[in-house]
Amino acid sequence: LHDALPILHPNLLMANKPELAFLRIQGIMRASQRYGARLFPVTCADEIDVDALQPDRTGMVLYDHNYRTDGFEDIANYAAARSIPVCVSCSCDGAIPAIGDAHAPSFEIATDHLLGLGHRRVAFINFSHREGDWSGTTPERNRQGYLRSFRKRRMPAPPELYIEAVPEDHDAFRAETEAAVDKLLDRRPRP
């Protein structure tokens, strides 16, 4: 593969921490260059002309958390049907190679790090859904990653330091998260 198109969702560039998004993109591009590939970032599905891609030279890396709603799923299927190599960084059905979300391992690694430094009161503010049963969803996988770190050390996770906030809208989620942080910092001993 000589050239690749990493498809980057605009939110990765403009949302909460754009400086982290750019570092992530730079990492992707440097890794690709080590293998002799050039990357051409695009930020929306309309910028891609799949018919202009050459199957023997070009492939697509789709990195978009709104894979289905933003039209990238249709482009991925269209490209794959024309023998254009495609992989996606999101949950994906079908024959297209996919890297699933890495939330649970991330929370496990972060908690491992803190426990490894000797901290015992590690707090976790997770997001949640209003529905009752959300087993198998991202919030539950996040929670399991956090809990696994304690289980590996045969330590009980402090239940009073686990809080959920419901992201129904940005203002409410911000207020709920702020209240959760206040609640955690009011505890003695503090996390």
Accessible surface in RSA format (square Angstrom, percent):
REM  Atomic radii and reference values for relative SASA: ProtOr
REM  Chains: A
REM  Algorithm: Lee & Richards
REM  Probe-radius: 1.40
REM  Slices: 20
REM RES _ NUM      All-atoms   Total-Side   Main-Chain    Non-polar    All polar
REM                ABS   REL    ABS   REL    ABS   REL    ABS   REL    ABS   REL
RES LEU A   1   111.81  62.3  55.27  39.5  56.55 142.1  57.85  40.6  53.97 145.2
RES HIS A   2    92.13  50.4  91.02  63.3   1.11   2.8  48.33  49.8  43.80  51.0
RES ASP A   3    16.57  11.6  16.57  16.5   0.00   0.0   2.73   6.4  13.83  13.8
RES ALA A   4     3.91   3.6   3.91   6.0   0.00   0.0   3.91   5.5   0.00   0.0
RES LEU A   5    21.78  12.1  21.78  15.6   0.00   0.0  21.78  15.3   0.00   0.0
RES PRO A   6     1.55   1.1   1.55   1.4   0.00   0.0   1.55   1.3   0.00   0.0
RES ILE A   7     0.00   0.0   0.00   0.0   0.00   0.0   0.00   0.0   0.00   0.0
RES LEU A   8     2.27   1.3   2.27   1.6   0.00   0.0   2.27   1.6   0.00   0.0
RES HIS A   9    14.57   8.0  14.57  10.1   0.00   0.0   7.92   8.2   6.65   7.7
RES PRO A  10    37.09  27.0  37.07  33.8   0.02   0.1  37.09  30.6   0.00   0.0
RES ASN A  11    65.97  45.5  63.48  61.3   2.49   6.0   5.90  14.2  60.07  58.1
RES LEU A  12    35.22  19.6  29.62  21.2   5.59  14.1  32.29  22.7   2.93   7.9
RES LEU A  13    37.11  20.7  31.97  22.9   5.13  12.9  31.97  22.5   5.13  13.8
RES MET A  14   138.21  71.6 109.26  72.3  28.96  68.9  73.99  62.9  64.23  85.1
RES ALA A  15    48.35  44.5  29.29  45.2  19.05  43.3  43.59  61.4   4.76  12.6
RES ASN A  16   146.54 101.1 111.51 107.8  35.03  84.3  34.21  82.3 112.33 108.6
RES LYS A  17   119.14  58.1 109.77  67.4   9.36  22.3  61.69  55.5  57.44  61.2
RES PRO A  18    49.19  35.8  48.88  44.6   0.31   1.1  49.17  40.6   0.02   0.1
RES GLU A  19    99.21  57.0  91.41  69.2   7.80  18.6  61.83 119.6  37.38  30.5
RES LEU A  20    81.28  45.3  78.78  56.4   2.51   6.3  78.99  55.5   2.29   6.2
RES ALA A  21     3.92   3.6   2.83   4.4   1.09   2.5   3.38   4.8   0.54   1.4
RES PHE A  22   104.42  52.2 104.30  64.6   0.13   0.3 104.30  63.2   0.13   0.4
RES LEU A  23   107.44  59.8 100.88  72.2   6.56  16.5 101.14  71.0   6.30  17.0
RES ARG A  24   101.31  42.5  89.30  45.5  12.01  28.6  36.72  50.2  64.58  39.1
RES ILE A  25    16.01   9.1  16.01  11.9   0.00   0.0  16.01  11.5   0.00   0.0
RES GLN A  26    87.19  48.8  84.89  62.0   2.29   5.5  26.51  56.4  60.67  46.0
RES GLY A  27    28.53  35.2   0.00   N/A  28.53  35.2  23.84  65.4   4.69  10.5
RES ILE A  28    48.48  27.6  42.29  31.5   6.19  14.9  46.98  33.8   1.50   4.1
RES MET A  29    47.49  24.6  47.49  31.4   0.00   0.0  32.14  27.3  15.35  20.3
RES ARG A  30   137.71  57.8 135.74  69.2   1.97   4.7  58.37  79.8  79.34  48.1
RES ALA A  31    35.04  32.2  34.74  53.6   0.30   0.7  35.02  49.3   0.02   0.1
RES SER A  32    22.99  19.4  16.28  21.7   6.71  15.5   8.87  18.9  14.12  19.8
RES GLN A  33   108.58  60.7  91.41  66.8  17.17  40.9  29.72  63.3  78.86  59.8
RES ARG A  34   180.64  75.8 140.82  71.8  39.82  94.8  74.32 101.6 106.32  64.4
RES TYR A  35   186.47  87.1 157.44  89.6  29.03  75.5 116.69  87.7  69.78  86.0
RES GLY A  36    55.08  67.9   0.00   N/A  55.08  67.9  37.22 102.1  17.86  40.0
RES ALA A  37    10.14   9.3   8.83  13.6   1.31   3.0   8.85  12.5   1.29   3.4
RES ARG A  38   135.29  56.8 134.29  68.5   1.00   2.4  62.78  85.8  72.51  43.9
RES LEU A  39    12.53   7.0   1.32   0.9  11.22  28.2   1.32   0.9  11.22  30.2
RES PHE A  40    81.01  40.5  79.18  49.0   1.83   4.8  81.01  49.1   0.00   0.0
RES PRO A  41    66.06  48.1  43.94  40.1  22.12  80.4  44.00  36.3  22.06 137.1
RES VAL A  42    19.60  12.9  17.70  16.0   1.90   4.6  19.60  17.0   0.00   0.0
RES THR A  43    38.69  27.5  38.43  39.0   0.26   0.6  19.28  25.9  19.41  29.3
RES CYS A  44    48.80  36.9  46.71  52.1   2.09   4.9  28.91  73.2  19.89  21.4
RES ALA A  45    17.34  15.9  11.87  18.3   5.47  12.4  11.99  16.9   5.35  14.2
RES ASP A  46   138.83  97.2 104.84 104.4  33.99  80.4  34.02  80.1 104.82 104.5
RES GLU A  47    94.58  54.3  61.90  46.8  32.68  77.8  37.92  73.3  56.66  46.3
RES ILE A  48    20.07  11.4   0.03   0.0  20.04  48.3   2.50   1.8  17.57  47.7
RES ASP A  49    89.02  62.4  78.82  78.4  10.20  24.1  37.56  88.4  51.46  51.3
RES VAL A  50    12.04   7.9   6.45   5.8   5.59  13.5   6.45   5.6   5.59  15.2
RES ASP A  51   104.11  72.9  72.03  71.7  32.08  75.9  33.91  79.8  70.20  70.0
RES ALA A  52    68.37  62.9  38.53  59.5  29.84  67.9  49.14  69.2  19.23  50.9
RES LEU A  53    29.11  16.2  17.32  12.4  11.79  29.6  18.54  13.0  10.57  28.4
RES GLN A  54    95.11  53.2  93.32  68.2   1.79   4.3  26.62  56.7  68.50  52.0
RES PRO A  55    68.94  50.2  59.05  53.8   9.89  36.0  59.26  48.9   9.68  60.2
RES ASP A  56   113.26  79.3  85.73  85.3  27.53  65.1  51.74 121.8  61.52  61.4
RES ARG A  57    89.70  37.7  89.70  45.7   0.00   0.0  22.84  31.2  66.85  40.5
RES THR A  58    12.97   9.2  12.97  13.1   0.00   0.0   4.73   6.4   8.24  12.5
RES GLY A  59     0.44   0.5   0.00   N/A   0.44   0.5   0.44   1.2   0.00   0.0
RES MET A  60     3.84   2.0   0.00   0.0   3.84   9.1   0.00   0.0   3.84   5.1
RES VAL A  61    41.04  27.0  41.04  37.2   0.00   0.0  41.04  35.7   0.00   0.0
RES LEU A  62     0.36   0.2   0.18   0.1   0.18   0.5   0.18   0.1   0.18   0.5
RES TYR A  63    44.71  20.9  44.71  25.4   0.00   0.0  27.34  20.5  17.38  21.4
RES ASP A  64     3.13   2.2   0.00   0.0   3.13   7.4   0.68   1.6   2.45   2.4
RES HIS A  65   112.63  61.6  80.58  56.0  32.05  82.0  69.83  72.0  42.81  49.8
RES ASN A  66    49.92  34.4  44.92  43.4   5.00  12.0   6.05  14.6  43.87  42.4
RES TYR A  67     7.61   3.6   5.55   3.2   2.06   5.4   5.05   3.8   2.56   3.2
RES ARG A  68   112.80  47.4  93.52  47.7  19.28  45.9  52.52  71.8  60.28  36.5
RES THR A  69   120.94  86.0  83.58  84.7  37.36  89.0  86.47 116.1  34.47  52.1
RES ASP A  70    54.99  38.5  36.25  36.1  18.74  44.3  16.82  39.6  38.17  38.1
RES GLY A  71    25.65  31.6   0.00   N/A  25.65  31.6  22.82  62.6   2.82   6.3
RES PHE A  72     1.85   0.9   1.85   1.1   0.00   0.0   1.85   1.1   0.00   0.0
RES GLU A  73    46.19  26.5  46.19  34.9   0.00   0.0   6.75  13.1  39.44  32.2
RES ASP A  74   103.68  72.6  97.60  97.1   6.08  14.4  31.42  74.0  72.26  72.1
RES ILE A  75    25.69  14.6  24.48  18.2   1.21   2.9  25.69  18.5   0.00   0.0
RES ALA A  76     0.00   0.0   0.00   0.0   0.00   0.0   0.00   0.0   0.00   0.0
RES ASN A  77    76.84  53.0  70.64  68.3   6.20  14.9  27.62  66.5  49.22  47.6
RES TYR A  78    82.14  38.3  76.01  43.2   6.13  15.9  65.92  49.5  16.21  20.0
RES ALA A  79     0.00   0.0   0.00   0.0   0.00   0.0   0.00   0.0   0.00   0.0
RES ALA A  80    46.08  42.4  27.19  42.0  18.89  43.0  29.37  41.4  16.71  44.3
RES ALA A  81    80.71  74.2  38.27  59.1  42.44  96.5  51.45  72.5  29.26  77.5
RES ARG A  82   107.57  45.2  95.26  48.6  12.31  29.3  42.47  58.0  65.11  39.5
RES SER A  83    84.73  71.6  64.54  86.1  20.19  46.5  37.90  80.7  46.83  65.6
RES ILE A  84     5.65   3.2   2.34   1.7   3.32   8.0   2.51   1.8   3.14   8.5
RES PRO A  85    63.69  46.4  51.08  46.6  12.60  45.8  63.37  52.3   0.32   2.0
RES VAL A  86    12.84   8.4   0.91   0.8  11.93  28.7   2.89   2.5   9.95  27.0
RES CYS A  87    41.36  31.3  40.79  45.5   0.57   1.3  14.45  36.6  26.91  29.0
RES VAL A  88     0.84   0.6   0.00   0.0   0.84   2.0   0.84   0.7   0.00   0.0
RES SER A  89    32.29  27.3  22.07  29.5  10.22  23.5   5.78  12.3  26.51  37.1
RES CYS A  90    19.19  14.5  12.92  14.4   6.27  14.7  18.79  47.6   0.40   0.4
RES SER A  91    71.80  60.7  62.05  82.8   9.75  22.5  44.55  94.9  27.25  38.2
RES CYS A  92    29.40  22.2   2.21   2.5  27.19  63.9   0.00   0.0  29.40  31.7
RES ASP A  93   114.08  79.9  98.38  97.9  15.70  37.1  36.53  86.0  77.54  77.3
RES GLY A  94    73.68  90.9   0.00   N/A  73.68  90.9  39.70 108.9  33.99  76.1
RES ALA A  95   107.52  98.9  67.78 104.6  39.74  90.4  80.11 112.8  27.41  72.6
RES ILE A  96    15.89   9.0   8.34   6.2   7.55  18.2  10.07   7.3   5.82  15.8
RES PRO A  97    86.40  63.0  74.59  68.0  11.80  42.9  86.40  71.3   0.00   0.0
RES ALA A  98    47.72  43.9  11.63  17.9  36.09  82.1  12.34  17.4  35.39  93.7
RES ILE A  99   115.12  65.5 110.96  82.7   4.16  10.0 114.73  82.6   0.39   1.1
RES GLY A 100    43.22  53.3   0.00   N/A  43.22  53.3  24.82  68.1  18.39  41.2
RES ASP A 101    55.62  39.0  26.58  26.5  29.04  68.7  29.27  68.9  26.35  26.3
RES ALA A 102    57.56  52.9  51.09  78.8   6.47  14.7  53.10  74.8   4.46  11.8
RES HIS A 103    77.69  42.5  75.85  52.7   1.84   4.7  49.70  51.2  27.99  32.6
RES ALA A 104    11.18  10.3  11.09  17.1   0.09   0.2  11.09  15.6   0.09   0.2
RES PRO A 105    66.40  48.4  64.45  58.8   1.95   7.1  66.40  54.8   0.00   0.0
RES SER A 106    60.59  51.2  52.00  69.4   8.58  19.8  32.79  69.8  27.79  38.9
RES PHE A 107    67.15  33.6  66.75  41.3   0.40   1.1  67.07  40.7   0.08   0.2
RES GLU A 108    28.06  16.1  28.06  21.2   0.00   0.0   6.08  11.8  21.98  17.9
RES ILE A 109   119.00  67.7 117.45  87.5   1.54   3.7 118.29  85.2   0.71   1.9
RES ALA A 110    53.83  49.5  46.27  71.4   7.57  17.2  53.25  75.0   0.58   1.5
RES THR A 111     6.62   4.7   6.19   6.3   0.43   1.0   0.39   0.5   6.23   9.4
RES ASP A 112    31.99  22.4  29.63  29.5   2.36   5.6  17.18  40.4  14.81  14.8
RES HIS A 113   112.20  61.3 102.23  71.1   9.97  25.5  70.13  72.3  42.07  49.0
RES LEU A 114    69.66  38.8  69.66  49.8   0.00   0.0  69.66  48.9   0.00   0.0
RES LEU A 115     2.43   1.4   0.00   0.0   2.43   6.1   0.00   0.0   2.43   6.5
RES GLY A 116    57.51  70.9   0.00   N/A  57.51  70.9  25.01  68.6  32.50  72.8
RES LEU A 117   113.08  63.0  79.99  57.2  33.08  83.2  84.92  59.6  28.16  75.8
RES GLY A 118    45.64  56.3   0.00   N/A  45.64  56.3  26.04  71.5  19.60  43.9
RES HIS A 119    97.56  53.3  92.44  64.3   5.12  13.1  59.22  61.0  38.34  44.6
RES ARG A 120   121.63  51.1 111.23  56.7  10.41  24.8  54.43  74.4  67.20  40.7
RES ARG A 121    63.58  26.7  55.60  28.3   7.99  19.0  34.84  47.6  28.74  17.4
RES VAL A 122     9.84   6.5   6.26   5.7   3.57   8.6   9.84   8.5   0.00   0.0
RES ALA A 123    35.24  32.4  11.91  18.4  23.34  53.1  12.04  17.0  23.21  61.5
RES PHE A 124    14.38   7.2  11.45   7.1   2.93   7.6  14.38   8.7   0.00   0.0
RES ILE A 125    51.88  29.5  28.27  21.1  23.61  56.9  28.27  20.4  23.61  64.1
RES ASN A 126     3.75   2.6   0.91   0.9   2.85   6.9   2.56   6.2   1.19   1.1
RES PHE A 127    59.42  29.7  55.70  34.5   3.72   9.7  55.85  33.9   3.56  10.2
RES SER A 128     4.41   3.7   3.94   5.3   0.48   1.1   0.91   1.9   3.50   4.9
RES HIS A 129    65.16  35.6  56.98  39.6   8.19  20.9  35.32  36.4  29.84  34.7
RES ARG A 130   155.38  65.2 125.01  63.7  30.38  72.3  55.49  75.8  99.89  60.5
RES GLU A 131   115.70  66.4 103.38  78.2  12.32  29.3  62.32 120.5  53.38  43.6
RES GLY A 132    75.65  93.3   0.00   N/A  75.65  93.3  43.93 120.6  31.71  71.0
RES ASP A 133   122.43  85.8  91.27  90.8  31.16  73.7  44.23 104.1  78.19  78.0
RES TRP A 134    36.25  14.5  30.88  14.9   5.38  12.6  18.43   9.8  17.82  28.9
RES SER A 135    83.57  70.6  61.16  81.6  22.41  51.6  42.38  90.2  41.19  57.7
RES GLY A 136    52.81  65.1   0.00   N/A  52.81  65.1  36.83 101.1  15.98  35.8
RES THR A 137    44.38  31.6  38.81  39.3   5.57  13.3  44.38  59.6   0.00   0.0
RES THR A 138    31.80  22.6  28.57  29.0   3.23   7.7   9.15  12.3  22.64  34.2
RES PRO A 139     1.04   0.8   1.04   0.9   0.00   0.0   1.04   0.9   0.00   0.0
RES GLU A 140    28.99  16.6  28.99  21.9   0.00   0.0  10.74  20.8  18.25  14.9
RES ARG A 141    87.39  36.7  85.84  43.8   1.54   3.7  50.38  68.8  37.01  22.4
RES ASN A 142     3.15   2.2   3.15   3.0   0.00   0.0   0.00   0.0   3.15   3.0
RES ARG A 143    68.83  28.9  68.83  35.1   0.00   0.0   6.11   8.4  62.72  38.0
RES GLN A 144    50.57  28.3  50.57  37.0   0.00   0.0  24.51  52.2  26.06  19.8
RES GLY A 145     0.00   0.0   0.00   N/A   0.00   0.0   0.00   0.0   0.00   0.0
RES TYR A 146     3.34   1.6   3.34   1.9   0.00   0.0   3.34   2.5   0.00   0.0
RES LEU A 147    34.20  19.0  33.95  24.3   0.25   0.6  33.95  23.8   0.25   0.7
RES ARG A 148    83.43  35.0  83.39  42.5   0.04   0.1  39.47  53.9  43.95  26.6
RES SER A 149     0.00   0.0   0.00   0.0   0.00   0.0   0.00   0.0   0.00   0.0
RES PHE A 150     1.50   0.8   1.50   0.9   0.00   0.0   1.50   0.9   0.00   0.0
RES ARG A 151   126.20  53.0 111.86  57.0  14.34  34.1  71.38  97.5  54.82  33.2
RES LYS A 152   113.79  55.5  81.89  50.2  31.91  76.0  70.85  63.8  42.94  45.7
RES ARG A 153    87.93  36.9  64.51  32.9  23.41  55.7  33.01  45.1  54.91  33.3
RES ARG A 154   221.26  92.9 186.30  95.0  34.95  83.2  76.14 104.1 145.12  88.0
RES MET A 155    39.52  20.5  31.47  20.8   8.05  19.2  29.09  24.7  10.43  13.8
RES PRO A 156   121.56  88.6 102.48  93.4  19.08  69.4 113.31  93.6   8.25  51.3
RES ALA A 157    23.71  21.8   9.49  14.6  14.22  32.4   9.49  13.4  14.22  37.7
RES PRO A 158    17.23  12.6  11.59  10.6   5.64  20.5  16.62  13.7   0.61   3.8
RES PRO A 159   112.69  82.1  94.10  85.8  18.59  67.6 101.81  84.1  10.88  67.6
RES GLU A 160    62.95  36.1  51.38  38.9  11.56  27.5  37.53  72.6  25.41  20.7
RES LEU A 161     0.00   0.0   0.00   0.0   0.00   0.0   0.00   0.0   0.00   0.0
RES TYR A 162    47.81  22.3  33.88  19.3  13.92  36.2  33.88  25.5  13.92  17.2
RES ILE A 163    23.51  13.4  19.59  14.6   3.92   9.4  23.51  16.9   0.00   0.0
RES GLU A 164    65.76  37.8  44.26  33.5  21.50  51.2  14.69  28.4  51.07  41.7
RES ALA A 165     0.76   0.7   0.76   1.2   0.00   0.0   0.76   1.1   0.00   0.0
RES VAL A 166    14.87   9.8  14.02  12.7   0.85   2.1  14.02  12.2   0.85   2.3
RES PRO A 167    55.03  40.1  33.01  30.1  22.02  80.0  33.58  27.7  21.45 133.3
RES GLU A 168   113.43  65.1  77.30  58.5  36.13  86.0  34.68  67.1  78.76  64.3
RES ASP A 169    79.80  55.9  70.51  70.2   9.28  22.0  44.75 105.3  35.05  35.0
RES HIS A 170   151.31  82.7 145.40 101.1   5.91  15.1  98.12 101.1  53.19  61.9
RES ASP A 171   104.50  73.2  98.05  97.6   6.45  15.3  33.23  78.2  71.27  71.1
RES ALA A 172    42.71  39.3  32.43  50.0  10.28  23.4  40.45  57.0   2.26   6.0
RES PHE A 173    62.41  31.2  62.41  38.7   0.00   0.0  62.41  37.8   0.00   0.0
RES ARG A 174   147.76  62.0 141.18  72.0   6.58  15.7  66.86  91.4  80.90  49.0
RES ALA A 175    60.73  55.8  50.24  77.5  10.48  23.8  55.70  78.4   5.02  13.3
RES GLU A 176    58.80  33.8  52.33  39.6   6.47  15.4  36.83  71.2  21.97  17.9
RES THR A 177    42.72  30.4  42.72  43.3   0.00   0.0  41.31  55.5   1.41   2.1
RES GLU A 178   109.55  62.9 104.18  78.8   5.36  12.8  36.34  70.3  73.21  59.8
RES ALA A 179    59.58  54.8  49.90  77.0   9.68  22.0  54.90  77.3   4.68  12.4
RES ALA A 180     5.86   5.4   2.06   3.2   3.80   8.6   5.42   7.6   0.44   1.2
RES VAL A 181    59.67  39.3  59.58  53.9   0.08   0.2  59.67  51.8   0.00   0.0
RES ASP A 182    79.01  55.3  76.86  76.5   2.15   5.1  22.87  53.8  56.14  56.0
RES LYS A 183   114.68  55.9 106.93  65.6   7.75  18.4  61.83  55.7  52.85  56.3
RES LEU A 184     9.91   5.5   9.91   7.1   0.00   0.0   9.91   7.0   0.00   0.0
RES LEU A 185    73.94  41.2  73.74  52.8   0.20   0.5  73.74  51.8   0.20   0.5
RES ASP A 186   110.21  77.2  91.09  90.7  19.12  45.2  27.55  64.8  82.66  82.4
RES ARG A 187    72.50  30.4  65.63  33.5   6.87  16.4  16.93  23.1  55.56  33.7
RES ARG A 188   170.88  71.7 136.99  69.8  33.89  80.7  74.60 102.0  96.28  58.4
RES PRO A 189    89.62  65.3  82.90  75.6   6.73  24.4  88.91  73.4   0.71   4.4
RES ARG A 190   130.09  54.6 115.19  58.7  14.90  35.5  34.09  46.6  96.00  58.2
RES PRO A 191    57.49  41.9  11.67  10.6  45.81 166.5  28.96  23.9  28.53 177.3
END  Absolute sums over single chains surface
CHAIN  1 A    11658.2       9405.2       2253.0       6684.8       4973.4
END  Absolute sums over all chains
TOTAL         11658.2       9405.2       2253.0       6684.8       4973.4
